Amino acid sequence: MATKPGCWCTKCRKVHKDEPCPHRKPFERKRGPTKQSGRGGRVWQRTREFIFHRDNFLCQICKSKGILTSVELHGAYHGICDHMVPISQGGDDKLDNLQTICQTCDKNKTALESRYSVDPGVGKV
């Protein structure tokens, strides 16, 4: 009868046959079971979809400059459901504070917001 091959461990770079690696930590949830994980919930996904349909899948910042930039919900050219007034500056998740923007405009807007932030720690990793 053939023996079971071992598992390669990326932590210690050895093959373990029957026992788990002592260096590997078990998976732990970072949030409690009652907390949602930020913007990844079902309600946010439905809101995001609604905003994209409302804005006809066009980047609103590019549209204000006279350029029509089409975005998708998912994929390589996915758009971002953006807060016009960031939550860190008192904005909220109401529909009139949300807009569809492309990835390029999101990068530019994020860089501008972090440069002119009131709190020097905001926007830095």
Chimera marker file (.cmm) of the C-alpha trace (Angstrom):
<marker_set name="trace">
<marker id="1" x="0.000" y="0.000" z="0.000" r="1" g="1" b="0" radius="0.5"/>
<marker id="2" x="1.324" y="3.457" z="-0.911" r="1" g="1" b="0" radius="0.5"/>
<marker id="3" x="2.149" y="5.888" z="1.838" r="1" g="1" b="0" radius="0.5"/>
<marker id="4" x="0.618" y="9.323" z="1.988" r="1" g="1" b="0" radius="0.5"/>
<marker id="5" x="2.953" y="12.031" z="0.698" r="1" g="1" b="0" radius="0.5"/>
<marker id="6" x="3.863" y="14.800" z="3.088" r="1" g="1" b="0" radius="0.5"/>
<marker id="7" x="2.816" y="18.427" z="2.917" r="1" g="1" b="0" radius="0.5"/>
<marker id="8" x="5.309" y="21.133" z="2.006" r="1" g="1" b="0" radius="0.5"/>
<marker id="9" x="5.436" y="23.878" z="4.611" r="1" g="1" b="0" radius="0.5"/>
<marker id="10" x="6.141" y="27.401" z="3.363" r="1" g="1" b="0" radius="0.5"/>
<marker id="11" x="7.087" y="28.589" z="6.865" r="1" g="1" b="0" radius="0.5"/>
<marker id="12" x="9.935" y="26.210" z="7.694" r="1" g="1" b="0" radius="0.5"/>
<marker id="13" x="10.513" y="24.893" z="4.129" r="1" g="1" b="0" radius="0.5"/>
<marker id="14" x="10.296" y="21.234" z="5.125" r="1" g="1" b="0" radius="0.5"/>
<marker id="15" x="7.997" y="18.324" z="4.339" r="1" g="1" b="0" radius="0.5"/>
<marker id="16" x="5.730" y="17.232" z="7.202" r="1" g="1" b="0" radius="0.5"/>
<marker id="17" x="4.234" y="13.749" z="6.885" r="1" g="1" b="0" radius="0.5"/>
<marker id="18" x="1.801" y="13.173" z="9.741" r="1" g="1" b="0" radius="0.5"/>
<marker id="19" x="2.130" y="16.132" z="12.079" r="1" g="1" b="0" radius="0.5"/>
<marker id="20" x="1.361" y="19.804" z="11.417" r="1" g="1" b="0" radius="0.5"/>
<marker id="21" x="4.215" y="22.293" z="11.333" r="1" g="1" b="0" radius="0.5"/>
<marker id="22" x="4.935" y="23.799" z="14.772" r="1" g="1" b="0" radius="0.5"/>
<marker id="23" x="5.650" y="27.170" z="13.127" r="1" g="1" b="0" radius="0.5"/>
<marker id="24" x="2.301" y="27.458" z="11.366" r="1" g="1" b="0" radius="0.5"/>
<marker id="25" x="-0.444" y="29.384" z="13.168" r="1" g="1" b="0" radius="0.5"/>
<marker id="26" x="-4.052" y="28.245" z="12.851" r="1" g="1" b="0" radius="0.5"/>
<marker id="27" x="-6.436" y="30.513" z="10.934" r="1" g="1" b="0" radius="0.5"/>
<marker id="28" x="-8.040" y="33.123" z="13.160" r="1" g="1" b="0" radius="0.5"/>
<marker id="29" x="-10.776" y="35.594" z="12.371" r="1" g="1" b="0" radius="0.5"/>
<marker id="30" x="-9.608" y="39.153" z="12.828" r="1" g="1" b="0" radius="0.5"/>
<marker id="31" x="-13.086" y="40.416" z="13.628" r="1" g="1" b="0" radius="0.5"/>
<marker id="32" x="-15.670" y="39.132" z="16.018" r="1" g="1" b="0" radius="0.5"/>
<marker id="33" x="-18.472" y="36.934" z="14.687" r="1" g="1" b="0" radius="0.5"/>
<marker id="34" x="-21.050" y="39.744" z="15.022" r="1" g="1" b="0" radius="0.5"/>
<marker id="35" x="-19.055" y="42.438" z="13.210" r="1" g="1" b="0" radius="0.5"/>
<marker id="36" x="-19.287" y="42.841" z="9.453" r="1" g="1" b="0" radius="0.5"/>
<marker id="37" x="-16.133" y="43.348" z="7.468" r="1" g="1" b="0" radius="0.5"/>
<marker id="38" x="-16.511" y="46.946" z="6.354" r="1" g="1" b="0" radius="0.5"/>
<marker id="39" x="-17.699" y="47.449" z="2.790" r="1" g="1" b="0" radius="0.5"/>
<marker id="40" x="-17.843" y="43.765" z="1.822" r="1" g="1" b="0" radius="0.5"/>
<marker id="41" x="-21.387" y="43.007" z="2.974" r="1" g="1" b="0" radius="0.5"/>
<marker id="42" x="-24.474" y="42.316" z="0.917" r="1" g="1" b="0" radius="0.5"/>
<marker id="43" x="-26.037" y="45.716" z="1.633" r="1" g="1" b="0" radius="0.5"/>
<marker id="44" x="-22.949" y="47.549" z="0.367" r="1" g="1" b="0" radius="0.5"/>
<marker id="45" x="-22.810" y="45.380" z="-2.783" r="1" g="1" b="0" radius="0.5"/>
<marker id="46" x="-26.436" y="46.228" z="-3.579" r="1" g="1" b="0" radius="0.5"/>
<marker id="47" x="-25.808" y="49.921" z="-2.933" r="1" g="1" b="0" radius="0.5"/>
<marker id="48" x="-22.735" y="49.818" z="-5.186" r="1" g="1" b="0" radius="0.5"/>
<marker id="49" x="-24.739" y="48.148" z="-7.959" r="1" g="1" b="0" radius="0.5"/>
<marker id="50" x="-27.485" y="50.767" z="-7.643" r="1" g="1" b="0" radius="0.5"/>
<marker id="51" x="-24.958" y="53.632" z="-7.889" r="1" g="1" b="0" radius="0.5"/>
<marker id="52" x="-23.337" y="52.094" z="-10.996" r="1" g="1" b="0" radius="0.5"/>
<marker id="53" x="-26.740" y="51.760" z="-12.705" r="1" g="1" b="0" radius="0.5"/>
<marker id="54" x="-27.743" y="55.283" z="-11.643" r="1" g="1" b="0" radius="0.5"/>
<marker id="55" x="-24.523" y="56.696" z="-13.137" r="1" g="1" b="0" radius="0.5"/>
<marker id="56" x="-24.881" y="54.553" z="-16.328" r="1" g="1" b="0" radius="0.5"/>
<marker id="57" x="-21.540" y="52.811" z="-15.646" r="1" g="1" b="0" radius="0.5"/>
<marker id="58" x="-19.647" y="56.040" z="-16.440" r="1" g="1" b="0" radius="0.5"/>
<marker id="59" x="-16.911" y="57.698" z="-14.382" r="1" g="1" b="0" radius="0.5"/>
<marker id="60" x="-18.473" y="60.876" z="-13.024" r="1" g="1" b="0" radius="0.5"/>
<marker id="61" x="-15.177" y="62.769" z="-12.658" r="1" g="1" b="0" radius="0.5"/>
<marker id="62" x="-14.186" y="62.052" z="-16.277" r="1" g="1" b="0" radius="0.5"/>
<marker id="63" x="-17.745" y="62.918" z="-17.378" r="1" g="1" b="0" radius="0.5"/>
<marker id="64" x="-17.466" y="66.344" z="-15.720" r="1" g="1" b="0" radius="0.5"/>
<marker id="65" x="-14.315" y="66.930" z="-17.841" r="1" g="1" b="0" radius="0.5"/>
<marker id="66" x="-16.171" y="65.945" z="-21.034" r="1" g="1" b="0" radius="0.5"/>
<marker id="67" x="-14.629" y="62.447" z="-21.318" r="1" g="1" b="0" radius="0.5"/>
<marker id="68" x="-16.808" y="59.317" z="-21.300" r="1" g="1" b="0" radius="0.5"/>
<marker id="69" x="-14.989" y="56.544" z="-19.424" r="1" g="1" b="0" radius="0.5"/>
<marker id="70" x="-16.951" y="53.305" z="-19.106" r="1" g="1" b="0" radius="0.5"/>
<marker id="71" x="-16.456" y="51.081" z="-16.034" r="1" g="1" b="0" radius="0.5"/>
<marker id="72" x="-17.599" y="47.581" z="-15.040" r="1" g="1" b="0" radius="0.5"/>
<marker id="73" x="-18.868" y="46.116" z="-11.797" r="1" g="1" b="0" radius="0.5"/>
<marker id="74" x="-16.175" y="43.407" z="-11.801" r="1" g="1" b="0" radius="0.5"/>
<marker id="75" x="-13.101" y="42.598" z="-13.832" r="1" g="1" b="0" radius="0.5"/>
<marker id="76" x="-10.035" y="44.400" z="-15.078" r="1" g="1" b="0" radius="0.5"/>
<marker id="77" x="-11.883" y="47.679" z="-15.714" r="1" g="1" b="0" radius="0.5"/>
<marker id="78" x="-13.964" y="47.660" z="-12.539" r="1" g="1" b="0" radius="0.5"/>
<marker id="79" x="-15.080" y="50.996" z="-11.189" r="1" g="1" b="0" radius="0.5"/>
<marker id="80" x="-15.130" y="52.290" z="-7.640" r="1" g="1" b="0" radius="0.5"/>
<marker id="81" x="-18.165" y="53.402" z="-5.699" r="1" g="1" b="0" radius="0.5"/>
<marker id="82" x="-16.616" y="56.541" z="-4.251" r="1" g="1" b="0" radius="0.5"/>
<marker id="83" x="-17.613" y="58.820" z="-1.381" r="1" g="1" b="0" radius="0.5"/>
<marker id="84" x="-17.559" y="62.410" z="-2.653" r="1" g="1" b="0" radius="0.5"/>
<marker id="85" x="-17.005" y="63.607" z="0.903" r="1" g="1" b="0" radius="0.5"/>
<marker id="86" x="-14.832" y="60.954" z="2.568" r="1" g="1" b="0" radius="0.5"/>
<marker id="87" x="-16.088" y="59.303" z="5.738" r="1" g="1" b="0" radius="0.5"/>
<marker id="88" x="-12.897" y="60.474" z="7.475" r="1" g="1" b="0" radius="0.5"/>
<marker id="89" x="-13.979" y="64.060" z="6.772" r="1" g="1" b="0" radius="0.5"/>
<marker id="90" x="-17.575" y="63.678" z="7.937" r="1" g="1" b="0" radius="0.5"/>
<marker id="91" x="-19.150" y="62.065" z="4.858" r="1" g="1" b="0" radius="0.5"/>
<marker id="92" x="-21.692" y="59.266" z="5.032" r="1" g="1" b="0" radius="0.5"/>
<marker id="93" x="-23.056" y="56.347" z="2.990" r="1" g="1" b="0" radius="0.5"/>
<marker id="94" x="-26.122" y="58.224" z="1.709" r="1" g="1" b="0" radius="0.5"/>
<marker id="95" x="-26.822" y="57.880" z="-2.007" r="1" g="1" b="0" radius="0.5"/>
<marker id="96" x="-26.236" y="61.568" z="-2.759" r="1" g="1" b="0" radius="0.5"/>
<marker id="97" x="-22.673" y="61.267" z="-1.375" r="1" g="1" b="0" radius="0.5"/>
<marker id="98" x="-21.761" y="58.297" z="-3.622" r="1" g="1" b="0" radius="0.5"/>
<marker id="99" x="-20.534" y="58.330" z="-7.213" r="1" g="1" b="0" radius="0.5"/>
<marker id="100" x="-19.039" y="55.933" z="-9.768" r="1" g="1" b="0" radius="0.5"/>
<marker id="101" x="-15.419" y="56.637" z="-10.716" r="1" g="1" b="0" radius="0.5"/>
<marker id="102" x="-12.722" y="54.849" z="-12.703" r="1" g="1" b="0" radius="0.5"/>
<marker id="103" x="-9.514" y="53.434" z="-11.197" r="1" g="1" b="0" radius="0.5"/>
<marker id="104" x="-7.356" y="56.292" z="-12.513" r="1" g="1" b="0" radius="0.5"/>
<marker id="105" x="-9.575" y="58.972" z="-10.984" r="1" g="1" b="0" radius="0.5"/>
<marker id="106" x="-9.700" y="56.988" z="-7.735" r="1" g="1" b="0" radius="0.5"/>
<marker id="107" x="-5.879" y="56.967" z="-7.522" r="1" g="1" b="0" radius="0.5"/>
<marker id="108" x="-5.685" y="60.692" z="-8.222" r="1" g="1" b="0" radius="0.5"/>
<marker id="109" x="-8.476" y="61.550" z="-5.775" r="1" g="1" b="0" radius="0.5"/>
<marker id="110" x="-6.982" y="59.389" z="-3.022" r="1" g="1" b="0" radius="0.5"/>
<marker id="111" x="-3.545" y="60.976" z="-3.483" r="1" g="1" b="0" radius="0.5"/>
<marker id="112" x="-5.067" y="64.462" z="-3.369" r="1" g="1" b="0" radius="0.5"/>
<marker id="113" x="-7.122" y="63.670" z="-0.259" r="1" g="1" b="0" radius="0.5"/>
<marker id="114" x="-4.146" y="62.223" z="1.600" r="1" g="1" b="0" radius="0.5"/>
<marker id="115" x="-1.986" y="65.220" z="0.639" r="1" g="1" b="0" radius="0.5"/>
<marker id="116" x="-4.505" y="67.761" z="1.976" r="1" g="1" b="0" radius="0.5"/>
<marker id="117" x="-5.686" y="65.733" z="4.933" r="1" g="1" b="0" radius="0.5"/>
<marker id="118" x="-6.369" y="67.515" z="8.207" r="1" g="1" b="0" radius="0.5"/>
<marker id="119" x="-5.076" y="64.557" z="10.199" r="1" g="1" b="0" radius="0.5"/>
<marker id="120" x="-1.462" y="63.788" z="9.187" r="1" g="1" b="0" radius="0.5"/>
<marker id="121" x="-1.907" y="60.073" z="9.939" r="1" g="1" b="0" radius="0.5"/>
<marker id="122" x="-4.883" y="59.635" z="7.597" r="1" g="1" b="0" radius="0.5"/>
<marker id="123" x="-4.071" y="58.129" z="4.221" r="1" g="1" b="0" radius="0.5"/>
<marker id="124" x="-0.692" y="56.710" z="5.236" r="1" g="1" b="0" radius="0.5"/>
<marker id="125" x="-0.041" y="53.022" z="5.593" r="1" g="1" b="0" radius="0.5"/>
<link id1="1" id2="2" r="1" g="1" b="0" radius="0.2"/>
<link id1="2" id2="3" r="1" g="1" b="0" radius="0.2"/>
<link id1="3" id2="4" r="1" g="1" b="0" radius="0.2"/>
<link id1="4" id2="5" r="1" g="1" b="0" radius="0.2"/>
<link id1="5" id2="6" r="1" g="1" b="0" radius="0.2"/>
<link id1="6" id2="7" r="1" g="1" b="0" radius="0.2"/>
<link id1="7" id2="8" r="1" g="1" b="0" radius="0.2"/>
<link id1="8" id2="9" r="1" g="1" b="0" radius="0.2"/>
<link id1="9" id2="10" r="1" g="1" b="0" radius="0.2"/>
<link id1="10" id2="11" r="1" g="1" b="0" radius="0.2"/>
<link id1="11" id2="12" r="1" g="1" b="0" radius="0.2"/>
<link id1="12" id2="13" r="1" g="1" b="0" radius="0.2"/>
<link id1="13" id2="14" r="1" g="1" b="0" radius="0.2"/>
<link id1="14" id2="15" r="1" g="1" b="0" radius="0.2"/>
<link id1="15" id2="16" r="1" g="1" b="0" radius="0.2"/>
<link id1="16" id2="17" r="1" g="1" b="0" radius="0.2"/>
<link id1="17" id2="18" r="1" g="1" b="0" radius="0.2"/>
<link id1="18" id2="19" r="1" g="1" b="0" radius="0.2"/>
<link id1="19" id2="20" r="1" g="1" b="0" radius="0.2"/>
<link id1="20" id2="21" r="1" g="1" b="0" radius="0.2"/>
<link id1="21" id2="22" r="1" g="1" b="0" radius="0.2"/>
<link id1="22" id2="23" r="1" g="1" b="0" radius="0.2"/>
<link id1="23" id2="24" r="1" g="1" b="0" radius="0.2"/>
<link id1="24" id2="25" r="1" g="1" b="0" radius="0.2"/>
<link id1="25" id2="26" r="1" g="1" b="0" radius="0.2"/>
<link id1="26" id2="27" r="1" g="1" b="0" radius="0.2"/>
<link id1="27" id2="28" r="1" g="1" b="0" radius="0.2"/>
<link id1="28" id2="29" r="1" g="1" b="0" radius="0.2"/>
<link id1="29" id2="30" r="1" g="1" b="0" radius="0.2"/>
<link id1="30" id2="31" r="1" g="1" b="0" radius="0.2"/>
<link id1="31" id2="32" r="1" g="1" b="0" radius="0.2"/>
<link id1="32" id2="33" r="1" g="1" b="0" radius="0.2"/>
<link id1="33" id2="34" r="1" g="1" b="0" radius="0.2"/>
<link id1="34" id2="35" r="1" g="1" b="0" radius="0.2"/>
<link id1="35" id2="36" r="1" g="1" b="0" radius="0.2"/>
<link id1="36" id2="37" r="1" g="1" b="0" radius="0.2"/>
<link id1="37" id2="38" r="1" g="1" b="0" radius="0.2"/>
<link id1="38" id2="39" r="1" g="1" b="0" radius="0.2"/>
<link id1="39" id2="40" r="1" g="1" b="0" radius="0.2"/>
<link id1="40" id2="41" r="1" g="1" b="0" radius="0.2"/>
<link id1="41" id2="42" r="1" g="1" b="0" radius="0.2"/>
<link id1="42" id2="43" r="1" g="1" b="0" radius="0.2"/>
<link id1="43" id2="44" r="1" g="1" b="0" radius="0.2"/>
<link id1="44" id2="45" r="1" g="1" b="0" radius="0.2"/>
<link id1="45" id2="46" r="1" g="1" b="0" radius="0.2"/>
<link id1="46" id2="47" r="1" g="1" b="0" radius="0.2"/>
<link id1="47" id2="48" r="1" g="1" b="0" radius="0.2"/>
<link id1="48" id2="49" r="1" g="1" b="0" radius="0.2"/>
<link id1="49" id2="50" r="1" g="1" b="0" radius="0.2"/>
<link id1="50" id2="51" r="1" g="1" b="0" radius="0.2"/>
<link id1="51" id2="52" r="1" g="1" b="0" radius="0.2"/>
<link id1="52" id2="53" r="1" g="1" b="0" radius="0.2"/>
<link id1="53" id2="54" r="1" g="1" b="0" radius="0.2"/>
<link id1="54" id2="55" r="1" g="1" b="0" radius="0.2"/>
<link id1="55" id2="56" r="1" g="1" b="0" radius="0.2"/>
<link id1="56" id2="57" r="1" g="1" b="0" radius="0.2"/>
<link id1="57" id2="58" r="1" g="1" b="0" radius="0.2"/>
<link id1="58" id2="59" r="1" g="1" b="0" radius="0.2"/>
<link id1="59" id2="60" r="1" g="1" b="0" radius="0.2"/>
<link id1="60" id2="61" r="1" g="1" b="0" radius="0.2"/>
<link id1="61" id2="62" r="1" g="1" b="0" radius="0.2"/>
<link id1="62" id2="63" r="1" g="1" b="0" radius="0.2"/>
<link id1="63" id2="64" r="1" g="1" b="0" radius="0.2"/>
<link id1="64" id2="65" r="1" g="1" b="0" radius="0.2"/>
<link id1="65" id2="66" r="1" g="1" b="0" radius="0.2"/>
<link id1="66" id2="67" r="1" g="1" b="0" radius="0.2"/>
<link id1="67" id2="68" r="1" g="1" b="0" radius="0.2"/>
<link id1="68" id2="69" r="1" g="1" b="0" radius="0.2"/>
<link id1="69" id2="70" r="1" g="1" b="0" radius="0.2"/>
<link id1="70" id2="71" r="1" g="1" b="0" radius="0.2"/>
<link id1="71" id2="72" r="1" g="1" b="0" radius="0.2"/>
<link id1="72" id2="73" r="1" g="1" b="0" radius="0.2"/>
<link id1="73" id2="74" r="1" g="1" b="0" radius="0.2"/>
<link id1="74" id2="75" r="1" g="1" b="0" radius="0.2"/>
<link id1="75" id2="76" r="1" g="1" b="0" radius="0.2"/>
<link id1="76" id2="77" r="1" g="1" b="0" radius="0.2"/>
<link id1="77" id2="78" r="1" g="1" b="0" radius="0.2"/>
<link id1="78" id2="79" r="1" g="1" b="0" radius="0.2"/>
<link id1="79" id2="80" r="1" g="1" b="0" radius="0.2"/>
<link id1="80" id2="81" r="1" g="1" b="0" radius="0.2"/>
<link id1="81" id2="82" r="1" g="1" b="0" radius="0.2"/>
<link id1="82" id2="83" r="1" g="1" b="0" radius="0.2"/>
<link id1="83" id2="84" r="1" g="1" b="0" radius="0.2"/>
<link id1="84" id2="85" r="1" g="1" b="0" radius="0.2"/>
<link id1="85" id2="86" r="1" g="1" b="0" radius="0.2"/>
<link id1="86" id2="87" r="1" g="1" b="0" radius="0.2"/>
<link id1="87" id2="88" r="1" g="1" b="0" radius="0.2"/>
<link id1="88" id2="89" r="1" g="1" b="0" radius="0.2"/>
<link id1="89" id2="90" r="1" g="1" b="0" radius="0.2"/>
<link id1="90" id2="91" r="1" g="1" b="0" radius="0.2"/>
<link id1="91" id2="92" r="1" g="1" b="0" radius="0.2"/>
<link id1="92" id2="93" r="1" g="1" b="0" radius="0.2"/>
<link id1="93" id2="94" r="1" g="1" b="0" radius="0.2"/>
<link id1="94" id2="95" r="1" g="1" b="0" radius="0.2"/>
<link id1="95" id2="96" r="1" g="1" b="0" radius="0.2"/>
<link id1="96" id2="97" r="1" g="1" b="0" radius="0.2"/>
<link id1="97" id2="98" r="1" g="1" b="0" radius="0.2"/>
<link id1="98" id2="99" r="1" g="1" b="0" radius="0.2"/>
<link id1="99" id2="100" r="1" g="1" b="0" radius="0.2"/>
<link id1="100" id2="101" r="1" g="1" b="0" radius="0.2"/>
<link id1="101" id2="102" r="1" g="1" b="0" radius="0.2"/>
<link id1="102" id2="103" r="1" g="1" b="0" radius="0.2"/>
<link id1="103" id2="104" r="1" g="1" b="0" radius="0.2"/>
<link id1="104" id2="105" r="1" g="1" b="0" radius="0.2"/>
<link id1="105" id2="106" r="1" g="1" b="0" radius="0.2"/>
<link id1="106" id2="107" r="1" g="1" b="0" radius="0.2"/>
<link id1="107" id2="108" r="1" g="1" b="0" radius="0.2"/>
<link id1="108" id2="109" r="1" g="1" b="0" radius="0.2"/>
<link id1="109" id2="110" r="1" g="1" b="0" radius="0.2"/>
<link id1="110" id2="111" r="1" g="1" b="0" radius="0.2"/>
<link id1="111" id2="112" r="1" g="1" b="0" radius="0.2"/>
<link id1="112" id2="113" r="1" g="1" b="0" radius="0.2"/>
<link id1="113" id2="114" r="1" g="1" b="0" radius="0.2"/>
<link id1="114" id2="115" r="1" g="1" b="0" radius="0.2"/>
<link id1="115" id2="116" r="1" g="1" b="0" radius="0.2"/>
<link id1="116" id2="117" r="1" g="1" b="0" radius="0.2"/>
<link id1="117" id2="118" r="1" g="1" b="0" radius="0.2"/>
<link id1="118" id2="119" r="1" g="1" b="0" radius="0.2"/>
<link id1="119" id2="120" r="1" g="1" b="0" radius="0.2"/>
<link id1="120" id2="121" r="1" g="1" b="0" radius="0.2"/>
<link id1="121" id2="122" r="1" g="1" b="0" radius="0.2"/>
<link id1="122" id2="123" r="1" g="1" b="0" radius="0.2"/>
<link id1="123" id2="124" r="1" g="1" b="0" radius="0.2"/>
<link id1="124" id2="125" r="1" g="1" b="0" radius="0.2"/>
</marker_set>
